[in-house]
Amino acid sequence: MTVIKNIAKDRILQITVVITIISLFFARPRIEDINFHTLYSILAMLTIIQIFSYLHVLDVLAYKLTASARSTRRLTAIFTILSIVSAMFLTNDITVLTLIPLYLTIAKRHNLPEILPVTLIGMGANIGAAFTPWGNPHNIFVVNRYNVSPLKFFSWSLPLLLVSLIIVLLFIFFVKDKPIPTVPLEDIRISVRPMVLTIAVSIFFFFGVFNIVPAYVPAIVAVILALIINPSIMLHVDYALLLTFTCFFIFISDIQQIPFIVTLISKTMFSEHSVFLTSIISSQFISNVPSTILIGKFTNYAEALFLGSNIGGFGSLVGSMANMLVFKSFVENGTVSKRKFFWMFSVLEFAGLILFDNPWMDRLRLCYLDIVKKHKTVLFLCSNFLLFGTIFLTFLA
């Protein structure tokens, strides 16, 4: 009954159901327009992240890392980098729902700043989720819709990650630095065998995303593992998101059969740059997941859609689901007024959006792709050195 209530009260699903029902008056959905590969992959992803959540993997990491924090700036850096890394594997939603309440608990105990650190944790979650195909649900859709190979996908996402790290590190230096007492460790234990099995299923899930194995196989394996570990895990899976994707596939199948709508949408996506801008702008109003599905049915510019939808997660509160969860978590756990947080959060997010949507970002991407073609091995080594070197220096700061 709780599962049904959670599904029913999901606002995005409610809106999606309404527009889907309206679209049914104009056309009937075609079964070939329903991307079952994406739906199976999302089910597998949602199940796996709930298993990790049940095993308290992120809680343990957070407590162990924050125990070494000596100042407010270092604590913020630890939480931000942890949010980036964890969102790569656990998605941005689970990351913010775990880390923000934990940070705010520590902040209230030691009278630490709240607005900027929480905003950076949210931004970090969006950044990390953009890096992997499974970090964001719409990345799974892009990979399946355009049959993107792992090498091509990471050639898109790695430049975005590197630029994002630079921007976030700049923001971290605006956190007022002052010493803090040592954060005490919490006694949280992880069961090793379920953890190892879940990691193995996660690797198997990777093969499903890239069509190496049928996508329904990792989904079935993930569900079976969850039922073996604890059947109650399946009660916490975000079925509303799965139904939202299903409704959007039906809605887009319907509007694809309306000539006027097809002509209107096609006129806004006549070039790679127009797709990039359209996906960023539309994400500010309808969130980046529905925006990606909608635009993806009318364009072949896969890279522009990928970049636009992930960068579009910055900016407005509805830019991504993670942003809304950041605000919700702050309202429930923060001490600063929600109005003040909303305005400061919005200013910082739009500042990040402006920095991303800039000619120098495009020049960096083109330069990176040119190096990829000429020196793949050198690129791989240098990129990893820069990425992990930045993380290492941040922890030392």
C-alpha positions as CSV (number, residue, x, y, z in Angstrom):
1,M,0.0,0.0,0.0
2,T,2.9,2.4,0.8
3,V,4.4,1.7,-2.7
4,I,1.1,2.7,-4.3
5,K,0.9,5.9,-2.2
6,N,4.4,6.9,-3.1
7,I,3.7,6.3,-6.8
8,A,0.4,8.3,-6.6
9,K,1.9,11.4,-4.9
10,D,4.8,11.8,-7.4
11,R,4.1,15.2,-9.0
12,I,6.2,14.5,-12.2
13,L,4.3,11.3,-12.8
14,Q,1.0,13.0,-12.2
15,I,1.8,15.6,-14.8
16,T,3.1,13.0,-17.2
17,V,-0.1,10.9,-16.9
18,V,-2.3,13.9,-17.6
19,I,-0.4,14.9,-20.8
20,T,-0.3,11.3,-21.9
21,I,-4.1,10.9,-21.5
22,I,-4.6,14.1,-23.5
23,S,-2.3,12.8,-26.3
24,L,-4.4,9.6,-26.6
25,F,-7.2,11.8,-28.0
26,F,-5.1,12.6,-31.0
27,A,-3.4,9.3,-31.8
28,R,-2.7,5.8,-30.5
29,P,0.8,4.7,-29.4
30,R,2.8,2.3,-31.5
31,I,4.5,-0.6,-29.7
32,E,7.7,-0.1,-31.6
33,D,8.0,3.4,-30.1
34,I,8.2,2.0,-26.5
35,N,11.9,1.6,-25.7
36,F,11.8,-1.5,-23.6
37,H,15.6,-1.7,-23.5
38,T,15.7,1.6,-21.7
39,L,12.9,0.5,-19.3
40,Y,14.6,-2.7,-18.4
41,S,17.9,-0.9,-17.8
42,I,16.2,1.7,-15.6
43,L,14.5,-1.1,-13.6
44,A,17.9,-2.8,-13.1
45,M,19.5,0.6,-12.1
46,L,16.8,1.5,-9.6
47,T,17.0,-1.9,-8.0
48,I,20.8,-1.9,-7.7
49,I,20.9,1.5,-6.1
50,Q,18.3,0.5,-3.5
51,I,20.5,-2.6,-2.7
52,F,23.5,-0.3,-2.1
53,S,21.3,2.1,-0.1
54,Y,20.1,-0.8,2.1
55,L,23.7,-1.9,2.6
56,H,24.6,1.6,3.8
57,V,27.7,1.8,1.6
58,L,27.6,5.6,1.1
59,D,26.9,6.2,4.8
60,V,30.1,4.3,5.8
61,L,32.2,6.2,3.2
62,A,30.9,9.5,4.3
63,Y,31.5,9.0,8.0
64,K,35.0,7.6,7.4
65,L,36.0,10.5,5.2
66,T,34.5,13.3,7.3
67,A,36.2,11.9,10.4
68,S,39.5,13.3,9.0
69,A,38.1,16.8,8.2
70,R,39.9,19.6,10.0
71,S,38.1,22.7,8.6
72,T,34.9,23.8,7.0
73,R,36.4,24.1,3.6
74,R,37.9,20.6,3.7
75,L,34.6,19.1,5.0
76,T,32.8,20.8,2.1
77,A,35.4,19.5,-0.4
78,I,35.1,16.0,1.0
79,F,31.3,16.0,0.7
80,T,31.4,17.5,-2.8
81,I,33.9,15.1,-4.2
82,L,32.1,12.2,-2.5
83,S,28.9,13.3,-4.1
84,I,30.6,13.4,-7.5
85,V,32.1,10.0,-7.2
86,S,29.1,8.3,-5.6
87,A,26.6,9.8,-8.2
88,M,28.7,8.1,-10.9
89,F,27.5,4.7,-9.5
90,L,24.5,5.3,-7.3
91,T,22.8,8.1,-9.3
92,N,22.4,11.7,-8.2
93,D,19.0,11.1,-6.4
94,I,20.3,8.6,-3.9
95,T,23.5,10.7,-3.4
96,V,21.7,13.9,-2.4
97,L,19.2,12.0,-0.2
98,T,22.0,10.4,1.7
99,L,24.7,13.1,1.9
100,I,22.7,16.3,2.5
101,P,20.9,15.2,5.7
102,L,24.3,13.8,6.9
103,Y,26.1,17.1,6.2
104,L,23.3,19.2,7.8
105,T,23.4,17.0,10.9
106,I,27.1,17.8,11.2
107,A,26.6,21.5,10.3
108,K,23.9,22.0,13.0
109,R,26.1,20.3,15.6
110,H,29.1,22.6,14.9
111,N,27.4,25.7,13.6
112,L,28.8,25.4,10.1
113,P,27.7,27.1,6.9
114,E,24.8,25.4,5.1
115,I,23.7,27.0,1.9
116,L,26.9,26.9,-0.2
117,P,28.0,23.4,0.9
118,V,24.6,21.9,0.3
119,T,24.4,23.6,-3.1
120,L,27.8,22.2,-4.0
121,I,26.8,18.7,-2.9
122,G,23.8,19.0,-5.2
123,M,25.9,20.3,-8.1
124,G,28.5,17.5,-7.4
125,A,25.7,14.9,-7.7
126,N,24.6,16.3,-11.1
127,I,28.2,16.4,-12.3
128,G,29.0,12.8,-11.2
129,A,25.8,11.4,-12.6
130,A,26.5,13.0,-16.0
131,F,29.8,11.1,-16.3
132,T,28.4,7.5,-16.5
133,P,25.6,6.0,-18.7
134,W,23.7,4.9,-15.5
135,G,24.3,8.0,-13.4
136,N,21.3,9.7,-15.0
137,P,18.3,7.8,-16.4
138,H,18.3,10.0,-19.5
139,N,21.9,8.9,-20.2
140,I,20.6,5.3,-20.5
141,F,18.0,6.6,-23.0
142,V,20.7,8.4,-25.1
143,V,23.0,5.3,-25.1
144,N,20.1,3.1,-26.2
145,R,18.4,5.5,-28.6
146,Y,21.6,6.2,-30.6
147,N,23.5,3.0,-29.9
148,V,26.4,4.8,-28.4
149,S,29.6,2.8,-27.7
150,P,31.4,3.0,-24.3
151,L,34.4,4.8,-25.9
152,K,32.2,7.4,-27.6
153,F,30.1,8.0,-24.5
154,F,33.1,8.7,-22.3
155,S,34.7,10.9,-24.9
156,W,31.7,13.1,-24.4
157,S,31.4,12.9,-20.6
158,L,35.1,13.1,-19.6
159,P,35.6,16.7,-20.9
160,L,32.3,17.7,-19.1
161,L,33.6,16.1,-15.9
162,L,37.0,17.9,-16.1
163,V,35.4,21.3,-16.7
164,S,32.9,20.6,-13.9
165,L,35.6,19.8,-11.4
166,I,37.4,23.1,-12.2
167,I,34.1,25.1,-11.6
168,V,33.2,23.3,-8.4
169,L,36.7,23.7,-7.0
170,L,36.5,27.4,-7.7
171,F,33.2,27.5,-5.7
172,I,34.7,25.6,-2.8
173,F,37.2,28.3,-2.2
174,F,34.3,30.7,-1.4
175,V,33.5,28.6,1.7
176,K,34.7,30.5,4.7
177,D,37.5,28.4,6.2
178,K,37.5,27.8,10.0
179,P,38.6,24.9,12.1
180,I,36.1,22.3,13.3
181,P,36.2,19.5,15.9
182,T,36.8,16.0,14.8
183,V,33.6,14.4,13.5
184,P,33.0,11.2,15.5
185,L,32.7,7.9,13.6
186,E,29.4,6.0,13.6
187,D,29.4,2.3,14.0
188,I,27.9,1.1,10.7
189,R,28.7,-2.3,9.4
190,I,28.6,-3.6,5.8
191,S,27.9,-7.2,5.0
192,V,30.7,-8.3,2.7
193,R,29.0,-11.1,0.7
194,P,25.9,-9.0,-0.4
195,M,28.3,-6.1,-1.2
196,V,30.4,-8.3,-3.5
197,L,27.4,-9.8,-5.2
198,T,25.9,-6.3,-5.8
199,I,29.1,-5.1,-7.3
200,A,29.1,-8.1,-9.6
201,V,25.5,-7.5,-10.7
202,S,26.4,-3.8,-11.3
203,I,29.2,-4.9,-13.7
204,F,26.7,-7.2,-15.4
205,F,24.3,-4.2,-15.6
206,F,27.0,-2.2,-17.5
207,F,26.9,-5.0,-20.2
208,G,23.2,-4.6,-20.5
209,V,23.3,-0.8,-20.9
210,F,25.6,-1.2,-23.9
211,N,23.7,-4.1,-25.5
212,I,26.4,-6.7,-24.8
213,V,23.7,-8.8,-23.2
214,P,19.9,-8.3,-23.4
215,A,18.9,-5.6,-21.0
216,Y,16.1,-7.7,-19.4
217,V,18.7,-10.2,-18.1
218,P,20.5,-7.8,-15.6
219,A,17.1,-6.5,-14.6
220,I,15.9,-10.0,-13.6
221,V,19.2,-10.8,-11.9
222,A,19.1,-7.5,-9.9
223,V,15.5,-8.1,-8.8
224,I,16.4,-11.7,-7.7
225,L,19.4,-10.5,-5.7
226,A,17.3,-7.8,-4.0
227,L,14.7,-10.5,-3.0
228,I,17.4,-12.8,-1.7
229,I,19.1,-10.0,0.4
230,N,15.8,-8.6,1.7
231,P,12.5,-8.6,-0.1
232,S,11.6,-5.2,1.5
233,I,14.2,-3.6,-0.8
234,M,11.8,-3.9,-3.7
235,L,9.3,-1.7,-1.8
236,H,11.7,1.2,-2.0
237,V,12.4,1.1,-5.8
238,D,11.3,4.3,-7.5
239,Y,8.5,2.8,-9.6
240,A,7.2,6.3,-10.3
241,L,10.2,7.0,-12.4
242,L,9.8,3.8,-14.4
243,L,6.1,4.7,-15.0
244,T,7.1,8.2,-15.9
245,F,9.4,6.9,-18.6
246,T,6.7,4.6,-19.9
247,C,4.2,7.4,-20.1
248,F,6.6,9.6,-21.9
249,F,7.3,7.0,-24.5
250,I,3.5,6.7,-25.1
251,F,3.1,10.5,-25.2
252,I,6.0,10.9,-27.7
253,S,4.7,8.0,-29.8
254,D,1.3,9.9,-30.1
255,I,2.7,13.4,-30.9
256,Q,5.0,11.9,-33.5
257,Q,1.9,11.1,-35.5
258,I,0.6,14.7,-35.4
259,P,2.1,16.5,-38.5
260,F,1.8,20.0,-37.0
261,I,3.7,19.1,-33.8
262,V,6.4,17.3,-35.8
263,T,6.9,20.3,-38.0
264,L,7.0,22.7,-35.0
265,I,9.5,20.7,-33.0
266,S,11.7,20.0,-36.1
267,K,12.0,23.7,-36.8
268,T,13.7,24.3,-33.3
269,M,16.3,21.6,-33.9
270,F,17.8,22.3,-37.3
271,S,21.5,22.1,-36.1
272,E,23.7,20.6,-33.4
273,H,23.9,24.0,-31.6
274,S,20.1,24.4,-31.7
275,V,19.6,20.9,-30.2
276,F,22.1,21.8,-27.5
277,L,20.4,25.1,-26.6
278,T,16.9,23.6,-26.9
279,S,17.7,20.8,-24.4
280,I,19.2,23.3,-21.9
281,I,16.3,25.7,-22.1
282,S,13.6,23.1,-22.0
283,S,15.2,21.4,-19.0
284,Q,14.8,24.6,-17.0
285,F,11.0,24.2,-17.3
286,I,10.2,20.5,-17.6
287,S,13.4,18.9,-16.1
288,N,16.2,17.2,-18.1
289,V,14.7,13.6,-18.1
290,P,11.5,14.4,-20.0
291,S,13.3,17.0,-22.1
292,T,15.8,14.4,-23.3
293,I,13.1,11.8,-24.2
294,L,11.1,14.5,-26.1
295,I,14.0,16.0,-28.1
296,G,15.6,12.6,-28.6
297,K,12.8,11.4,-30.8
298,F,13.3,14.4,-33.2
299,T,17.0,14.6,-33.7
300,N,20.1,12.6,-34.5
301,Y,22.5,15.0,-32.8
302,A,23.3,12.6,-29.9
303,E,26.3,14.4,-28.4
304,A,24.5,17.8,-28.4
305,L,21.5,16.2,-26.7
306,F,23.8,14.5,-24.1
307,L,25.6,17.7,-23.3
308,G,22.5,19.9,-23.3
309,S,20.5,17.7,-21.1
310,N,23.2,17.2,-18.5
311,I,24.2,20.9,-18.4
312,G,20.5,21.7,-18.4
313,G,20.4,20.0,-15.0
314,F,22.0,23.1,-13.6
315,G,20.0,26.4,-13.4
316,S,16.4,26.2,-12.2
317,L,15.1,24.1,-9.3
318,V,13.3,21.8,-11.8
319,G,16.3,21.4,-14.0
320,S,16.8,18.0,-12.6
321,M,15.1,15.7,-10.1
322,A,18.2,15.9,-7.9
323,N,17.8,19.7,-7.6
324,M,14.3,19.3,-6.2
325,L,15.5,16.6,-3.8
326,V,18.2,19.0,-2.6
327,F,15.6,21.6,-1.8
328,K,13.4,19.0,-0.1
329,S,16.2,17.7,2.0
330,F,17.3,21.2,3.0
331,V,13.8,22.2,4.0
332,E,13.5,19.0,6.2
333,N,17.0,19.2,7.8
334,G,18.4,22.8,7.4
335,T,18.1,25.7,9.9
336,V,18.3,28.6,7.3
337,S,15.0,29.8,5.9
338,K,13.9,28.0,2.8
339,R,13.3,31.3,0.9
340,K,16.9,32.4,1.5
341,F,18.2,28.9,0.5
342,F,16.0,28.9,-2.7
343,W,17.4,32.3,-3.9
344,M,21.0,31.5,-3.1
345,F,20.7,28.0,-4.5
346,S,19.2,29.4,-7.7
347,V,21.9,32.1,-8.1
348,L,24.7,29.6,-7.7
349,E,23.1,27.1,-10.0
350,F,22.6,29.7,-12.8
351,A,26.1,30.8,-12.3
352,G,27.3,27.2,-12.9
353,L,25.0,27.0,-15.9
354,I,26.5,30.2,-17.5
355,L,30.0,28.9,-16.9
356,F,29.1,25.6,-18.7
357,D,27.2,27.2,-21.6
358,N,30.3,29.2,-22.8
359,P,32.4,29.2,-26.0
360,W,35.5,28.1,-24.0
361,M,33.7,24.9,-22.9
362,D,33.0,24.1,-26.6
363,R,36.7,24.8,-27.6
364,L,37.9,22.5,-24.8
365,R,35.6,19.8,-26.0
366,L,36.7,20.1,-29.7
367,C,40.4,20.1,-28.6
368,Y,39.8,17.0,-26.5
369,L,38.1,15.2,-29.3
370,D,41.0,16.0,-31.6
371,I,43.4,14.6,-29.1
372,V,41.2,11.4,-28.8
373,K,41.6,10.8,-32.5
374,K,45.4,11.2,-32.5
375,H,46.6,10.0,-29.1
376,K,44.1,7.7,-27.4
377,T,46.6,6.2,-24.9
378,V,48.2,9.5,-24.0
379,L,44.7,11.0,-23.5
380,F,43.6,8.2,-21.3
381,L,46.6,8.5,-19.0
382,C,46.6,12.3,-18.8
383,S,42.8,12.5,-18.2
384,N,42.9,10.0,-15.4
385,F,46.0,11.7,-13.9
386,L,44.2,15.1,-14.0
387,L,41.0,13.7,-12.6
388,F,42.4,11.7,-9.7
389,G,45.1,14.3,-9.1
390,T,42.5,17.0,-8.6
391,I,40.5,14.8,-6.2
392,F,43.7,14.0,-4.3
393,L,44.7,17.6,-4.0
394,T,41.2,18.6,-2.9
395,F,41.4,16.1,0.0
396,L,44.8,17.6,1.0
397,A,43.5,21.2,0.9
